[in-house]
């Protein structure tokens, strides 16, 4: 099981979110016997007589009031297309005056962009280990004989953080989703007495039994489709938000020198006239990668086949080239000024040129292919990276 890739709110924050709706205590425990005996004292002729008590005390059992809430701990969870074991986190707070079990299920409403189960896997339910973060220390919840995941023996909250139950609903995310797509997932909890034995969901008692524990439903209306007030069910919604890289690649060229207008091949400062794209001219290609998505594009590698009728110029690969839009700064690459980095051409050994960045570039003479590893990664929301190399027109 992989850990989540995105940080979640700390458990203390989650507690603050779910404690607000019901800050009162659960009250006297269900099943508590309350006994009342009346005593009568009196005098006869001014003489105190023995007290008289009712021979049969009045007894009744405190009934069970079902009251609990389900709450999501944060906003939409950012995930990448194809990501595995991605969790949405909810907290269940039991304000019932009794220990209760809960069946757990999910509802995925139509109208959003995708369902949590698009990746081909059904939801899995994990009990958090206390840190509020989905990781390998969390426990897969048991399933009843009828196939219902459940929490058992959830105590009355009574303001004790350790009595809350944090549940992670975990899916694999489908591939092929677009940046900004969302999936809404409702965690639904149903209160019951013994989930491991598939006991029925609590219902309101029809009569008032004096020496039996009746049930009164007090839960609020929730957002899931069949979650009404006073039905022993409560729910909360959390969402997946696809945050993906969206890359646009452009390629431009500029003539650097030609044999007639310039004295030194590749040195534009040696030109006395405007160089032209004639045989012997040096051409510089600029490749720009722009990321308009919401997520960083990692380990971006550019592969470019050197075009026919040209010859690659040795050690002319540059990374981290400055520029404007899709144009590379030619002066930077000529003078080794600015923030660009020359890369070794050798595809076999480590870069021979002195380097100070993690980017890489190579030329494969066998396939006439230039490869560039862009570093740092290309940030989302408009991040741009540029690389350049040169060829000579044959």
Number of C-alpha atoms within 10 A of each C-alpha: 9 11 14 19 15 12 10 19 14 14 18 11 13 20 21 12 15 20 18 9 11 16 12 12 13 21 13 13 17 20 17 13 14 12 10 10 11 11 8 10 10 11 10 7 6 7 8 10 12 10 10 11 12 11 8 9 12 12 13 17 18 20 24 22 22 27 25 27 22 24 24 24 25 17 15 17 20 19 23 23 20 15 16 20 20 25 28 27 30 26 25 26 26 27 27 28 23 24 19 23 23 26 23 21 18 20 18 18 14 10 10 12 15 20 21 26 17 16 16 11 15 14 17 17 27 24 21 24 16 16 14 25 24 31 18 13 15 18 15 15 19 17 17 16 11 10 10 17 21 25 26 18 13 18 20 23 25 19 17 10 15 10 15 22 21 27 29 27 25 22 24 22 25 19 12 9 18 17 19 14 15 23 22 20 21 26 28 23 24 22 29 24 18 19 26 21 10 17 14 12 17 18 16 16 14 9 8 11 12 13 14 14 19 20 19 20 21 18 22 17 17 19 14 20 12 14 20 16 14 17 22 25 31 28 29 23 24 21 22 25 22 25 22 23 23 19 19 12 14 14 15 13 15 17 20 24 29 27 17 16 17 20 15 14 17 24 16 22 13 13 19 11 12 13 19 18 15 16 13 18 24 29 24 24 19 23 22 24 23 23 22 20 22 20 20 19 20 13 13 17 14 16 14 14 12 19 12 9 10 17 16 21 17 13 17 21 26 24 25 21 23 21 18 10 13 18 20 25 17 17 15 17 23 14 9 12 11 13 11 20 25 26 24 22 24 16 14 8 8 10 16 10 12 10 13 8 14 10 21 22 27 21 27 15 13 6 9 14 15 21 18 22 18 23 17 15 16 24 19 20 15 15 17 23 24 27 25 27 27 25 22 23 18 12
